[in-house]
Amino acid sequence: MMDWLYTFIVEPLSYDFMQRALLVAILVGAVSAALSCFLVLKGWSLMGDAISHAVLPGIVLAYVVGLPIAIGAFVAGLFAAISTGYLKDNSRIKEDTAMGIVFTGMFAVGLVLFSRIETDQHLSHILFGDMLGVTWGDLIETAVIAGVTLLIVLTKRRDFLLYAFDPQHARAIGLPVKLLHYGLLALLSITIVASLKAVGIILVVAMLIAPGAIGFLLAKRFETMLVIAMSVAIASGVLGTLISYSINGATGPCIVLIQAGVFLLALLFAPGSGLLRRRAAPGTHAAGLPIAP
Amino acid sequence: MTLTANVPHESWNPVPQPSLEVEGVTVAYPNGNVALRDASFGLGAGTIAGLVGVNGSGKSTLFKAIMGFVQPIAGEVRIAGMPVREALKRNLVAYVPQAEEVDWNFPVLVEDVVMMGRQGHMGFFRIPSAKDRELVDQSLARVGMTEYRKRQIGELSGGQKKRVFLARALAQQGRIMLLDEPFTGVDVQTETAIIDLMRELRGQGHLMLVSTHNLGSVPDFCDQVVLVNRTVLAAGPTAEVFTQSNLEQAFGGVLRHFQLAGSDLHDDKEDTRRVTVLTDDERPVVFYGENGSKPASPSKPQDDK
């Protein structure tokens, strides 16, 4: 047993790259979990998908112009979000269609550019992340972005929550709803940028949905949902990274797999609304049904 | 009864008398559809006004224009003499949404929703003060929902849900209240409770604009009526505006229209008095007679042309 614990935890921690990988997994997990709560509640789950694909051309162009890759990715992500909103408001096209066209279009532009331009980036690292190859510089960048984003999201969480729950009331009491709307999109874009190095464009989508969905299934109150989502994300980040080391598998997918597993458990066993709970105890109430006072 | 609704939010910033002016408002949607054309009316303090129109007549568009959700392409809305934006910043307007607009699965408790009414009054970090908590307690008590305060909102009945949002409006202390179809999906007890509460608020000088397609209840609780059909057809005291001829003019061909007269209604053929029933909903059943045993016969709608 002690041997096993040693090879599973202590040995990997003796390596620099594993220490960095664990820190990045914790940071990315925490910040994307906090945002995922709002995305799940606002019905924006696929917005994360759209933005994460749309950042690819930004990455390539930033490389060409010599800007930091994070800036290119952020601008491209925000552009995707805003143009989706513009298309929805000013044409007959519905939001999901507009989103689909914008993000696949931009992703294709990114792929074409990538295939024509020599860069020092590996496509597979952009797509799926390279957690074990994270440098101290990457780590600091991720830490700054994650820290600032978390600070904003957590201090203004009541306003974001109210905007997600009832935008009309938010407006009626004079909250800056436009700022909240675009602020959330900007935070989403920058979070994706911060997560790129670790989990990549494709898998960041999972990190932006699964923790929030798990919290949603288990909590009756937003604060609880937030705590659950962040704890699950951090725990699966650490566990996934350690597992990927010991089985010598890809890190990002290991983390996502664990989150998916937790989601499944929550779906089956959530108090009150869990699929198995409902069947096991037909006399108790299911969520949504009024209880006699 | 508490008097909290009369206490100004900020003592140095006295609450202006509620009023609502809608002047020549025209609203067009991006697809070119003009939902409302040249709509005008005015309301003052201590009023319950019914906003009456069938579905699709522009009632919700008018609400959206009043709350600044859509920008009119012509005309202007003024709330307590101020532009909409400023009035909203000062928390003058409380809005009670329709049940369909709310996501009832949302992880918020009853008391969380009511506390949202106070959010515009809180500081940067939105931390509730003792006064905020007290107002939430009072508002919950006033709508009779105190014992349900720890319930998740999806666990409530239709009437209880409505009460929660009413409590939120009370907690907000906005002296102008917009209520969107407050009687839809609500039990009779809640309907009575809502009407009683509105009368109480009217007594304290509040201005309430209540959209409804429930025509029968309008003369019951509204002292003013605004008749809407793509524009404001008529506005003013209920007795003057809510008349048979105005309603027929506004809704001819849209509402079901029943007339009972002559031998269907009276044994005396000379009697020219008629019963007219206008309804937006299902066919009403009308009983007439000593013990109400025989339905008045012409329960078929008649063409009123």
Interface residues (C-beta under 8 A of the other chain):
Chain A: L41 D89 N90 R92 T155 K156 R158 D159 L161 L162 F165 D166 Q168 H169 R171 A172 I173 G174 L175 G215 F216 A219 K220 R221 F222 T224 M225 H285 A287 G288 L289 P290 I291 P293
Chain B: P30 N31 M67 G68 F69 L88 K89 R90 N91 V93 A94 Y95 P97 E101 V102 D103 W104 N105 F106 P107 V108 L109 D112 M116 G117 Q119 G120 F124 F125 R126 E147 Y148 Q152 G154 E155 L156 S157 Q160 R168 Q172 G174 L178
